[in-house]
Amino acid sequence: MDNWAKLLTAVAAVLGAVAWPLALFLTALLFREVLRSAINRIPSMLDRVKTASIAGVKVELERVADAETEEKAGKVTPNQKEVAARIAVEKSDLGPQPLLKELDRLCLEFDALRRDFPSGDIRTRAMTRIVVQMRSLSPSLIEFLDAYKGSGSAGSRLAAIAMMQMVPMSADVSWLEGRFSSEPPFLFYHAALALQNALDSPGASEKRLQEIREAARRALERVKSFNGVPDHSTIEVLETMIVGTNSIAPGHD
């Protein structure tokens, strides 16, 4: 009797082990068209989620540009850092390519502004909106810094400067100093801000600090030697680094 009981228990265990896989197989077989349709919809659902995330990034960029007053727009603000941190979280889901596409759009927009609009306060404000948005994208794309530094586009080089403003330890002091010889005033004003942020960055060695101060001093001499009226905002930033003044105003184009 005991042997029969053991046999029945063993048979029941085998049937139990087989039943669930068999039931799943029959379910998949019966509903294979429905399952196939659902699986085929997964990529489009993911695309919609990604599209919504990209749209959210664009909204963040517009908001941060709207939030900065003209008086504060010249400097990196806590609000810009906060938006940059949120976008960095989005990058983990989106990957870098959508963010690069958005940064490249801003670069092209900057180049178009310089090409198509006359110099003046309106153009400067529009350019400042662009650089504020570039800053918010920059920490997420810092690994692409060299590509933007080497670009023939002024907008792309501005993006590189924005990266260095947001990540001061990445600042290429020699390259930034070179901006004062070859760029329009708007870019070398922001190059001056990048140098200042690098100077204020905690943990920088005394050798690097001295390198930055010397670069600022040479840049100041170069700006003051330009024909015509030198850019006052750039001079103020550079003098702050050399003699410790504190007045900083938005740059001009």
C-alpha positions in Angstrom: 0.0 0.0 0.0 2.8 2.4 0.9 4.5 1.7 -2.5 1.3 2.6 -4.3 1.0 5.8 -2.3 4.5 6.7 -3.2 3.9 5.9 -6.8 0.8 8.1 -7.0 2.6 10.9 -5.2 5.5 10.7 -7.8 3.1 10.6 -10.7 1.2 13.7 -9.3 4.5 15.5 -8.9 5.5 14.8 -12.5 2.1 15.9 -13.8 2.3 19.0 -11.8 5.7 19.8 -13.2 4.5 19.3 -16.8 1.1 20.9 -16.4 2.2 24.6 -16.1 4.6 24.5 -19.0 2.0 22.7 -21.1 -0.7 25.2 -20.2 1.6 28.1 -21.1 2.5 26.5 -24.4 -1.2 25.9 -25.3 -2.0 29.5 -24.3 0.8 30.9 -26.4 -0.3 28.7 -29.3 -4.0 29.8 -29.0 -3.2 33.5 -28.6 -0.1 33.7 -30.8 -1.5 36.4 -33.1 -2.5 38.6 -30.1 0.9 38.1 -28.5 2.7 38.8 -31.8 0.8 42.0 -32.2 1.6 43.1 -28.6 5.3 42.3 -29.1 5.4 44.2 -32.3 3.9 47.3 -30.6 6.6 47.4 -27.9 9.1 49.3 -30.0 6.6 51.9 -31.0 5.5 52.3 -27.4 9.2 52.8 -26.4 9.6 55.3 -29.2 6.6 57.3 -27.8 8.1 57.2 -24.4 11.4 58.4 -25.7 9.7 61.1 -27.8 7.9 62.3 -24.7 11.2 62.5 -22.8 12.9 64.5 -25.6 9.9 66.9 -25.6 10.3 67.2 -21.8 14.0 68.1 -22.3 13.1 70.8 -24.8 10.5 72.2 -22.4 13.2 72.2 -19.6 15.6 74.1 -21.9 13.0 76.8 -22.8 12.1 77.2 -19.1 15.6 77.7 -18.0 16.2 80.2 -20.7 13.0 82.1 -19.8 13.9 82.1 -16.1 17.2 83.8 -16.3 17.1 87.6 -16.2 19.5 89.6 -18.3 21.5 90.5 -15.2 22.1 86.9 -14.3 22.3 85.4 -17.8 26.0 86.0 -18.0 26.8 83.6 -15.2 26.1 79.9 -14.4 23.2 79.9 -11.9 21.9 77.3 -9.5 18.8 77.0 -11.7 20.9 76.1 -14.7 22.8 73.5 -12.7 19.5 72.0 -11.4 18.1 71.7 -14.9 21.4 70.2 -16.1 21.1 67.6 -13.3 17.6 66.6 -14.4 18.6 66.3 -18.0 21.5 64.1 -16.9 19.0 61.7 -15.4 17.0 61.7 -18.6 20.2 60.8 -20.5 20.2 57.4 -18.7 17.0 56.5 -20.5 17.5 58.5 -23.8 21.2 57.9 -24.4 23.4 60.7 -25.7 22.2 60.9 -29.4 18.9 62.9 -28.8 20.8 65.3 -26.6 23.5 65.8 -29.1 20.9 66.4 -31.8 19.4 69.1 -29.6 22.8 70.7 -28.9 23.6 70.7 -32.6 20.3 72.5 -33.2 21.3 75.2 -30.8 24.7 75.5 -32.5 23.1 76.0 -35.9 20.6 78.5 -34.4 23.5 80.5 -33.0 25.3 80.5 -36.3 22.1 81.6 -38.1 21.7 84.5 -35.6 25.2 85.8 -36.2 24.8 85.5 -39.9 21.3 86.9 -40.4 20.7 89.5 -37.7 22.4 92.8 -37.1 24.6 93.3 -34.1 22.8 94.8 -31.1 21.0 94.1 -27.8 18.2 92.0 -29.4 20.7 89.6 -31.0 22.8 89.5 -27.8 19.7 88.5 -25.8 18.8 85.8 -28.3 22.4 84.5 -28.2 22.4 84.5 -24.4 19.2 82.3 -24.4 21.1 79.8 -26.6 24.2 79.6 -24.3 22.0 79.2 -21.2 20.3 76.2 -22.9 23.7 74.9 -24.1 24.9 74.9 -20.4 22.0 72.8 -19.3 22.9 70.1 -21.9 26.7 70.3 -21.4 27.4 68.1 -18.4 25.5 65.2 -20.1 27.7 65.6 -23.2 31.1 66.4 -21.7 32.7 63.3 -23.4 32.1 65.0 -26.8 34.1 68.2 -25.8 37.0 67.6 -28.1 34.7 67.3 -31.2 33.0 70.7 -30.4 36.4 72.4 -29.7 37.7 71.3 -33.1 34.6 72.5 -35.1 34.7 75.1 -37.7 31.3 76.4 -36.5 31.3 79.3 -34.0 28.2 77.8 -32.5 29.9 74.5 -31.9 32.9 76.2 -30.3 30.4 78.1 -28.1 29.0 74.8 -27.0 32.5 73.7 -26.1 32.9 76.8 -24.0 29.6 76.2 -22.3 30.8 72.7 -21.4 33.9 74.2 -19.8 31.8 76.7 -17.9 29.7 73.9 -16.4 32.5 71.4 -15.8 35.4 73.7 -14.8 37.9 70.9 -14.4 37.5 70.1 -18.1 38.6 73.7 -19.1 41.4 73.7 -21.6 43.2 76.9 -20.6 45.3 77.2 -23.7 42.4 76.7 -26.0 40.3 79.2 -24.1 43.1 81.8 -24.3 43.2 81.3 -28.1 39.5 82.4 -28.3 40.6 86.0 -27.7 42.5 86.0 -30.9 40.0 84.4 -33.3 36.5 84.7 -32.0 33.8 87.4 -32.0 33.3 89.3 -28.7 30.4 87.1 -27.5 32.5 84.0 -27.6 35.5 85.5 -25.9 33.3 87.0 -23.2 32.1 83.4 -22.5 35.6 82.1 -22.7 36.5 84.6 -20.0 33.7 83.2 -17.8 35.0 79.7 -18.4 38.4 80.8 -17.2 36.9 82.4 -14.2 34.9 79.3 -13.3 38.1 77.2 -13.7 39.9 79.6 -11.4 37.2 79.3 -8.7 37.0 75.6 -9.0 37.8 73.8 -5.8 40.7 71.4 -5.8 42.7 73.1 -8.6 46.4 72.9 -8.0 48.4 76.1 -7.5 50.2 75.4 -10.8 46.8 75.4 -12.7 45.6 78.5 -10.9 48.7 80.3 -11.9 48.3 79.1 -15.5 44.7 80.5 -15.5 45.8 83.8 -14.1 48.5 84.2 -16.7 46.1 83.3 -19.5 43.7 85.9 -18.2 46.4 88.5 -18.0 47.5 87.9 -21.6 43.8 87.8 -22.7 43.2 91.1 -21.0 46.1 92.7 -22.8 44.8 91.4 -26.1 41.3 92.6 -25.6 42.5 96.1 -24.6 44.7 96.3 -27.7 41.8 95.8 -30.2 41.0 98.7 -32.5 37.8 100.5 -31.5 36.0 100.2 -28.1 37.0 97.0 -26.3 34.3 94.8 -24.9 33.7 96.2 -21.4 32.0 93.0 -20.0 35.0 90.8 -21.0 37.4 93.3 -19.5 35.5 93.2 -16.2 35.6 89.4 -16.0 39.3 89.2 -16.7 40.1 92.0 -14.3 38.1 90.2 -11.6 40.5 87.3 -12.0 43.6 89.4 -11.9 42.9 92.2 -9.4 39.9 90.7 -7.5 37.1 93.1 -8.6 33.6 91.7 -8.5 31.5 93.5 -11.1 30.3 91.2 -14.0 27.8 92.1 -16.7 26.3 90.2 -19.6 28.5 90.1 -22.7 27.9 91.7 -26.0 28.1 90.2 -29.5 
